[in-house]
Amino acid sequence: MELYQELEVPPVVNPRILLPKNPIWVVKEQIKSFEDQEKNPKYKVPPVSKCGLGKTQGTKGLFRGMALDSYWEAAFYIWMVDIKGCSCHRNLTESFDYVNSEGKDAKFYPDFKTMEFGFAEVKGRWREDDLLKREATAGVVTFFGGEEMKPILKEVYNFNPKWKDEYNEVTRPVKYGKKN
């Protein structure tokens, strides 16, 4: 999916000017991508994870015209834009190469591009590939895991206790493992 389209322009103007596609179409493509991921066994969540049995993985949804992977991403965006007053944009185009856990070349698209942190990735649950992504992008991408998100979430709740009402769920959270 491409977020931008190239336009034919006169030679006087930079020929690499990129203009945004229709945002409604982009959101529709992102929703279809979410639905396709749920059907693909490659995206199934393993039964056990490091963050414990009976926990849930993020709920994909729409927030202020952006397709996000979790409520935490929405909270991070609110913290950056509404509370800190910093520039923060959903990253759909810039990627970093890394070698995944299967030893194959892969691309990593961090969640956000910000003025303060450069690229930012919000992680609720760490998988083996996430650790490899962090290692490959050290110093370029700032990762926000559970410990980093706790004070951010607290600040967002203090700023707007009903912030979750803005988030429109597209998929239900995936529950993995059984709680004893």
ZIUR-V437145 format. One record per helix or strand of 2 or more residues. SS is the DSSP state (a for helix, b for strand). FROM is the first residue (numbers start at 1). TO is the last residue. If there is no record, write none. Layout:
# ZIUR-V437145
SS;FROM;TO
SS;FROM;TO
This chain:
# ZIUR-V437145
b;4;6
b;18;20
a;23;39
a;41;43
b;56;57
b;61;63
b;66;68
a;71;83
b;88;90
b;96;99
b;105;108
b;112;114
b;118;122
a;128;136
b;141;144
a;146;159
a;163;166
b;168;169
b;174;175
